[in-house]
């Protein structure tokens, strides 16, 4: 199982827009082939920082999602709201 953690910092005026888009699409992402769930986390000290925490059966499944129309649509919408560079990690439980 691959776990993907993505850290996103948004401009303050865009936080609500991002939250809305994520929650509107969460079930579509979670039901994508190979996805075993996706959660949105928010930094307690800085409410402009969010993390997505998703589980994938394999890197191949994650890459199929990243190449999908769904990802393209979500990405093109939210990337313009970033206030800082995106950070991402692929990790595994040991």
MDTraj code that builds the backbone (N, CA, C; nanometers):
import mdtraj as md
import numpy as np

residues = "UNK UNK UNK UNK UNK UNK UNK UNK UNK UNK UNK UNK UNK UNK UNK UNK UNK UNK UNK UNK UNK UNK UNK UNK UNK UNK UNK UNK UNK UNK UNK UNK UNK UNK UNK UNK UNK UNK UNK UNK UNK UNK UNK UNK UNK UNK UNK UNK UNK UNK UNK UNK UNK UNK UNK UNK UNK UNK UNK UNK UNK UNK UNK UNK UNK UNK UNK UNK UNK UNK UNK UNK UNK UNK UNK UNK UNK UNK UNK UNK UNK UNK UNK UNK UNK UNK UNK UNK UNK UNK UNK UNK UNK UNK".split()
xyz = np.array([
    [0.0847, -0.1179, 0.0000],
    [0.0000, 0.0000, 0.0000],
    [0.0886, 0.1234, 0.0000],
    [0.0632, 0.2126, -0.0928],
    [0.1355, 0.3384, -0.1035],
    [0.0504, 0.4480, -0.0398],
    [0.1134, 0.5297, 0.0402],
    [0.0455, 0.6432, 0.1014],
    [0.1030, 0.7697, 0.0399],
    [0.0158, 0.8559, -0.0056],
    [0.0578, 0.9821, -0.0682],
    [0.0145, 1.0962, 0.0223],
    [0.1126, 1.1767, 0.0637],
    [0.0873, 1.2929, 0.1481],
    [0.1255, 1.4162, 0.0675],
    [0.0316, 1.5069, 0.0525],
    [0.0564, 1.6293, -0.0238],
    [0.0287, 1.7492, 0.0666],
    [0.1277, 1.8355, 0.0784],
    [0.1152, 1.9573, 0.1582],
    [0.0883, 2.0742, 0.0644],
    [-0.0193, 2.1478, 0.0936],
    [-0.0574, 2.2611, 0.0105],
    [-0.0807, 2.3835, 0.0983],
    [-0.0179, 2.4934, 0.0623],
    [-0.0379, 2.6199, 0.1313],
    [-0.1173, 2.7105, 0.0381],
    [-0.2281, 2.7614, 0.0889],
    [-0.3160, 2.8446, 0.0082],
    [-0.3120, 2.9894, 0.0541],
    [-0.3394, 3.0779, -0.0388],
    [-0.3586, 3.2181, -0.0012],
    [-0.4834, 3.2236, 0.0875],
    [-0.4831, 3.3077, 0.1916],
    [-0.5948, 3.3095, 0.2875],
    [-0.7322, 3.3260, 0.2230],
    [-0.7415, 3.4067, 0.1222],
    [-0.8714, 3.4314, 0.0587],
    [-0.9206, 3.3133, -0.0256],
    [-0.8366, 3.2115, -0.0430],
    [-0.8724, 3.0964, -0.1267],
    [-0.9025, 2.9696, -0.0467],
    [-0.8849, 2.9749, 0.0832],
    [-0.9021, 2.8566, 0.1682],
    [-1.0427, 2.7969, 0.1547],
    [-1.1446, 2.8794, 0.1632],
    [-1.2811, 2.8280, 0.1545],
    [-1.3110, 2.7691, 0.0173],
    [-1.2590, 2.8326, -0.0878],
    [-1.2784, 2.7788, -0.2225],
    [-1.2164, 2.6398, -0.2347],
    [-1.0936, 2.6259, -0.1844],
    [-1.0287, 2.4958, -0.1904],
    [-1.1080, 2.3907, -0.1130],
    [-1.1472, 2.4233, 0.0074],
    [-1.2220, 2.3287, 0.0901],
    [-1.3493, 2.2830, 0.0186],
    [-1.4189, 2.3752, -0.0437],
    [-1.5409, 2.3422, -0.1169],
    [-1.5116, 2.2473, -0.2319],
    [-1.4104, 2.2784, -0.3125],
    [-1.3755, 2.1932, -0.4269],
    [-1.3361, 2.0537, -0.3794],
    [-1.2541, 2.0469, -0.2752],
    [-1.2114, 1.9160, -0.2266],
    [-1.3318, 1.8323, -0.1828],
    [-1.4181, 1.8887, -0.1032],
    [-1.5312, 1.8116, -0.0506],
    [-1.6318, 1.7745, -0.1595],
    [-1.6413, 1.8552, -0.2627],
    [-1.7274, 1.8202, -0.3755],
    [-1.6721, 1.7027, -0.4552],
    [-1.5407, 1.6857, -0.4550],
    [-1.4764, 1.5821, -0.5376],
    [-1.4212, 1.4641, -0.4579],
    [-1.4265, 1.4734, -0.3264],
    [-1.3655, 1.3711, -0.2411],
    [-1.4133, 1.2301, -0.2753],
    [-1.5418, 1.2102, -0.2900],
    [-1.5937, 1.0759, -0.3179],
    [-1.5500, 1.0257, -0.4546],
    [-1.5388, 1.1156, -0.5524],
    [-1.4902, 1.0757, -0.6847],
    [-1.3453, 1.0293, -0.6770],
    [-1.2655, 1.1009, -0.6008],
    [-1.1250, 1.0622, -0.5840],
    [-1.1167, 0.9290, -0.5096],
    [-1.1907, 0.9178, -0.4001],
    [-1.1862, 0.7968, -0.3181],
    [-1.2351, 0.6740, -0.3937],
    [-1.3226, 0.6934, -0.4916],
    [-1.3743, 0.5791, -0.5674],
    [-1.2946, 0.5524, -0.6940],
    [-1.1875, 0.6286, -0.7158],
    [-1.1032, 0.6055, -0.8333],
    [-1.0362, 0.4686, -0.8184],
    [-1.0233, 0.3978, -0.9291],
    [-0.9640, 0.2635, -0.9263],
    [-0.8267, 0.2662, -0.8579],
    [-0.8110, 0.1830, -0.7576],
    [-0.6839, 0.1718, -0.6872],
    [-0.6715, 0.2595, -0.5643],
    [-0.7679, 0.3480, -0.5421],
    [-0.7635, 0.4346, -0.4240],
    [-0.8351, 0.3654, -0.3085],
    [-0.7730, 0.3688, -0.1939],
    [-0.8292, 0.3072, -0.0745],
    [-0.8596, 0.4136, 0.0308],
    [-0.9001, 0.5328, -0.0157],
    [-0.9394, 0.6391, 0.0757],
    [-0.8544, 0.7629, 0.0632],
    [-0.9181, 0.8759, 0.0900],
    [-0.8491, 1.0041, 0.0873],
    [-0.9078, 1.0919, 0.1976],
    [-0.8202, 1.1587, 0.2698],
    [-0.8615, 1.2472, 0.3782],
    [-0.7948, 1.3824, 0.3601],
    [-0.8618, 1.4843, 0.4119],
    [-0.8072, 1.6193, 0.4112],
    [-0.7773, 1.6581, 0.5551],
    [-0.6554, 1.7049, 0.5780],
    [-0.6108, 1.7473, 0.7097],
    [-0.5726, 1.8945, 0.7019],
    [-0.5882, 1.9638, 0.8150],
    [-0.5551, 2.1062, 0.8206],
    [-0.4603, 2.1314, 0.9363],
    [-0.3581, 2.2098, 0.9110],
    [-0.2614, 2.2437, 1.0138],
    [-0.3296, 2.3268, 1.1230],
    [-0.3068, 2.2907, 1.2468],
    [-0.3689, 2.3611, 1.3591],
    [-0.3113, 2.5020, 1.3757],
    [-0.1810, 2.5156, 1.3586],
    [-0.1158, 2.6445, 1.3803],
    [-0.1303, 2.7399, 1.2623],
    [-0.1475, 2.6863, 1.1415],
    [-0.1591, 2.7701, 1.0228],
    [-0.2761, 2.7202, 0.9385],
    [-0.3926, 2.7832, 0.9482],
    [-0.5122, 2.7343, 0.8793],
    [-0.5077, 2.7471, 0.7271],
    [-0.3992, 2.8009, 0.6737],
    [-0.3823, 2.8073, 0.5278],
    [-0.3123, 2.6833, 0.4733],
    [-0.2651, 2.5965, 0.5618],
    [-0.1918, 2.4770, 0.5196],
    [-0.2815, 2.3548, 0.5332],
    [-0.2919, 2.2798, 0.4237],
    [-0.3699, 2.1563, 0.4195],
    [-0.2808, 2.0428, 0.3736],
    [-0.3212, 1.9227, 0.4111],
    [-0.2552, 1.8018, 0.3659],
    [-0.3623, 1.7071, 0.3127],
    [-0.3356, 1.6444, 0.1998],
    [-0.4186, 1.5317, 0.1603],
    [-0.3409, 1.4060, 0.1960],
    [-0.4128, 1.3074, 0.2434],
    [-0.3565, 1.1800, 0.2861],
    [-0.4367, 1.0734, 0.2134],
    [-0.3766, 1.0137, 0.1128],
    [-0.4487, 0.9140, 0.0336],
    [-0.3723, 0.7832, 0.0308],
    [-0.4475, 0.6743, 0.0205],
    [-0.3892, 0.5404, 0.0149],
    [-0.4195, 0.4797, -0.1212],
    [-0.3164, 0.4214, -0.1808],
    [-0.3253, 0.3633, -0.3141],
    [-0.2700, 0.2219, -0.3107],
    [-0.3300, 0.1347, -0.3888],
    [-0.2836, -0.0038, -0.3929],
    [-0.1448, -0.0154, -0.4535],
    [-0.1093, 0.0787, -0.5420],
    [0.0236, 0.0754, -0.6032],
    [0.0558, 0.2113, -0.6628],
    [0.1813, 0.2304, -0.6979],
    [0.2226, 0.3535, -0.7640],
    [0.1576, 0.3637, -0.9021],
    [0.1360, 0.2498, -0.9659],
    [0.0680, 0.2483, -1.0957],
    [-0.0720, 0.3068, -1.0836],
    [-0.1453, 0.2688, -0.9788],
    [-0.2792, 0.3230, -0.9573],
    [-0.2738, 0.4741, -0.9330],
    [-0.1803, 0.5177, -0.8507],
    [-0.1651, 0.6605, -0.8248],
    [-0.1360, 0.7350, -0.9545],
    [-0.0471, 0.6814, -1.0355],
    [-0.0116, 0.7486, -1.1608],
    [-0.1282, 0.7519, -1.2587],
    [-0.2112, 0.6487, -1.2599],
    [-0.3305, 0.6513, -1.3448],
    [-0.4238, 0.7630, -1.3006],
    [-0.4370, 0.7814, -1.1712],
    [-0.5176, 0.8925, -1.1206],
    [-0.4549, 1.0252, -1.1622],
    [-0.3251, 1.0382, -1.1453],
    [-0.2579, 1.1643, -1.1785],
    [-0.2658, 1.1971, -1.3280],
    [-0.2849, 1.0945, -1.4107],
    [-0.3009, 1.1140, -1.5549],
    [-0.4475, 1.1262, -1.5973],
    [-0.5383, 1.1220, -1.5011],
    [-0.6812, 1.1185, -1.5331],
    [-0.7394, 1.2578, -1.5574],
    [-0.8555, 1.2581, -1.6208],
    [-0.9302, 1.3812, -1.6429],
    [-0.9723, 1.4432, -1.5090],
    [-1.0112, 1.3589, -1.4135],
    [-1.0520, 1.4078, -1.2820],
    [-0.9388, 1.4866, -1.2160],
    [-0.8193, 1.4277, -1.2120],
    [-0.7057, 1.4968, -1.1519],
    [-0.6767, 1.6266, -1.2263],
    [-0.6784, 1.6226, -1.3589],
    [-0.6515, 1.7422, -1.4384],
    [-0.7471, 1.8549, -1.4076],
    [-0.8742, 1.8193, -1.3904],
    [-0.9752, 1.9204, -1.3598],
    [-0.9529, 1.9793, -1.2207],
    [-0.9307, 1.8937, -1.1218],
    [-0.9087, 1.9418, -0.9848],
    [-0.7806, 2.0249, -0.9785],
    [-0.6741, 1.9728, -1.0368],
    [-0.5447, 2.0411, -1.0321],
    [-0.5519, 2.1787, -1.0977],
    [-0.6136, 2.1876, -1.2144],
    [-0.6194, 2.3166, -1.2839],
    [-0.7011, 2.4190, -1.2047],
    [-0.7952, 2.3707, -1.1257],
    [-0.8761, 2.4607, -1.0433],
    [-0.7985, 2.5106, -0.9225],
    [-0.7359, 2.4193, -0.8467],
    [-0.6771, 2.4581, -0.7181],
    [-0.5367, 2.5164, -0.7274],
    [-0.4611, 2.4851, -0.8308],
    [-0.3213, 2.5303, -0.8344],
    [-0.3084, 2.6823, -0.8376],
    [-0.4067, 2.7495, -0.8898],
    [-0.3999, 2.8964, -0.8962],
    [-0.4201, 2.9610, -0.7588],
    [-0.4637, 2.8823, -0.6601],
    [-0.4880, 2.9342, -0.5258],
    [-0.3696, 2.9164, -0.4314],
    [-0.2632, 2.8503, -0.4775],
    [-0.1489, 2.8237, -0.3909],
    [-0.0801, 2.9530, -0.3496],
    [-0.0373, 2.9547, -0.2236],
    [0.0391, 3.0658, -0.1712],
    [0.1852, 3.0313, -0.1548],
    [0.2189, 2.9040, -0.1756],
    [0.3566, 2.8566, -0.1623],
    [0.3695, 2.7305, -0.2456],
    [0.4918, 2.6856, -0.2612],
    [0.5196, 2.5667, -0.3416],
    [0.4584, 2.4420, -0.2769],
    [0.3988, 2.3600, -0.3580],
    [0.3422, 2.2325, -0.3150],
    [0.4552, 2.1369, -0.2760],
    [0.4303, 2.0531, -0.1753],
    [0.5246, 1.9477, -0.1374],
    [0.4486, 1.8160, -0.1349],
    [0.5142, 1.7069, -0.1767],
    [0.4460, 1.5773, -0.1802],
    [0.5453, 1.4656, -0.1478],
    [0.4920, 1.3636, -0.0808],
    [0.5712, 1.2471, -0.0451],
    [0.4899, 1.1210, -0.0736],
    [0.5582, 1.0200, -0.1229],
    [0.5003, 0.8861, -0.1320],
    [0.5735, 0.8024, -0.0288],
    [0.4964, 0.7426, 0.0627],
    [0.5563, 0.6665, 0.1729],
    [0.4836, 0.5319, 0.1847],
    [0.5417, 0.4451, 0.2658],
    [0.4776, 0.3164, 0.2922],
    [0.4871, 0.2832, 0.4393],
    [0.3903, 0.2082, 0.4871],
    [0.3942, 0.1622, 0.6259],
    [0.4973, 0.0508, 0.6359],
    [0.5721, 0.0497, 0.7464],
    [0.6694, -0.0582, 0.7663],
    [0.6500, -0.1205, 0.9026],
])
top = md.Topology()
chain = top.add_chain()
for i, resn in enumerate(residues, 1):
    res = top.add_residue(resn, chain, resSeq=i)
    for name in ("N", "CA", "C"):
        top.add_atom(name, md.element.get_by_symbol(name[0]), res)
traj = md.Trajectory(xyz[None], top)
